[in-house]
Amino acid sequence: MAKELETRIINIDLEALRKRLKELNAQKVKVEDQINDIYDFSDGRLLNAKGYARIRTVYDRLNEKEIIFMTTKKLLSQGKFKEMEENEVIVSDKTMAEGIFKSLGLKLHQSIKKYRESYKLENGLVEIDINDKAFCPFPYIEIETDSEENLETIVSLLGYSMKDTTSKTIYQLIKEFNEK
């Protein structure tokens, strides 16, 4: 089990951000196409509590291989940033992973396609996410690290302030975007 601090920045200029990451000598560690299958109980209790169960199928463009992750996430706190408990394992058989979730009473809630670039910067990870527009019409970055100090440092290095960040879930952000 790992605990991570996570925040998002949604009003981004992709090319300016990529240029800044290059200037900072951030190491590109992932270029992926993902399918994220989100599971929940029929009553929606995991998503309502801002958590979920997920099977993520990743096509790793850097290493030209497929990897399947089985994950649960649980929100621990949501203030200036999100604090999440994450449990994740690589599995060899997606059908078996689906069977485990279904045997626990979980049902497939949503399947989301996403492109992701990830960069190591300082003691954290900067992830550029571009989702299928039918799910999320705007690109954003997620910044993940293990301390508030590291989070603030990375945000600042990228040219943003903590005022530019949000701890809202992607579902909350999409809802706000669609209401505008």
Residue pairs with C-beta under 8 A, 6 or more apart in sequence:
1 85
1 86
1 87
2 85
2 86
2 87
2 88
3 76
3 83
3 84
3 85
3 86
3 146
4 83
4 84
4 86
4 144
4 145
4 146
5 81
5 82
5 83
5 144
5 145
5 146
5 147
5 148
5 150
5 151
6 81
6 82
6 83
6 84
6 142
6 143
6 144
6 167
7 80
7 81
7 82
7 142
7 143
7 151
7 155
7 165
7 166
7 167
8 140
8 141
8 142
8 143
8 165
8 166
8 167
8 168
8 170
8 173
9 140
9 141
9 143
9 155
9 158
9 160
9 164
9 165
9 166
10 138
10 140
10 166
10 173
11 164
12 128
12 139
12 140
12 141
14 128
14 139
17 128
17 141
17 158
18 117
18 128
20 158
20 159
21 28
21 119
21 121
21 126
21 158
24 121
24 157
24 158
26 119
26 120
26 121
26 126
27 119
27 120
27 121
28 62
28 117
28 118
28 119
29 118
29 119
29 120
29 125
30 60
30 62
30 116
30 117
30 118
30 127
31 60
31 61
31 62
31 116
31 117
31 118
32 58
32 59
32 60
32 61
32 115
32 116
32 117
32 118
33 58
33 59
33 61
33 113
33 114
33 115
34 56
34 57
34 58
34 59
34 113
34 114
34 115
34 116
35 56
35 57
35 111
35 112
35 113
35 114
36 54
36 55
36 56
36 111
36 112
36 113
36 114
37 54
37 55
37 56
37 57
37 98
37 108
37 110
37 111
38 47
38 52
38 53
38 54
38 108
38 109
38 110
38 111
38 112
39 46
39 52
39 53
39 54
39 55
39 101
39 106
39 107
39 108
39 109
40 46
40 47
40 52
40 53
40 106
40 107
40 109
41 105
41 106
41 107
42 105
42 107
44 109
46 52
46 53
47 109
47 171
49 74
49 75
50 75
50 78
50 82
50 169
51 72
51 73
51 74
51 75
52 72
52 73
52 109
53 71
53 72
53 101
53 106
54 69
54 70
54 71
54 72
54 73
55 68
55 69
55 70
55 71
55 91
55 94
55 97
55 98
55 101
56 68
56 69
56 71
57 66
57 67
57 68
57 94
58 66
58 67
58 68
58 69
59 65
59 66
60 66
60 67
67 90
68 90
68 91
68 92
68 93
68 94
68 97
69 88
69 89
69 90
69 91
70 88
70 89
70 90
70 91
70 97
70 100
70 101
71 86
71 87
71 88
71 89
72 86
72 87
72 88
73 84
73 85
73 86
73 87
74 84
74 85
75 82
75 83
75 84
76 83
76 84
76 85
77 83
78 167
79 167
80 148
80 162
80 165
80 167
81 148
81 151
81 165
81 167
82 167
82 169
91 97
98 108
110 135
112 131
112 132
112 135
113 131
113 132
113 135
114 129
114 130
114 131
114 132
115 129
115 130
115 131
116 127
116 128
116 129
116 130
117 127
117 128
118 125
118 126
118 127
118 128
119 125
119 126
119 127
119 128
121 154
121 157
121 158
122 145
122 150
122 153
122 154
122 157
123 145
123 146
123 147
123 150
124 143
124 144
124 145
124 146
124 150
124 151
124 154
125 142
125 143
125 144
125 145
126 141
126 142
126 143
126 154
126 158
127 141
127 142
127 143
127 144
128 139
128 140
128 141
129 136
129 139
129 140
129 141
129 142
130 139
135 174
136 170
136 173
136 174
137 174
137 177
138 177
140 170
140 173
141 158
143 151
143 154
143 155
143 158
143 165
145 151
145 154
152 162
155 161
155 162
155 164
155 165
166 173
168 176
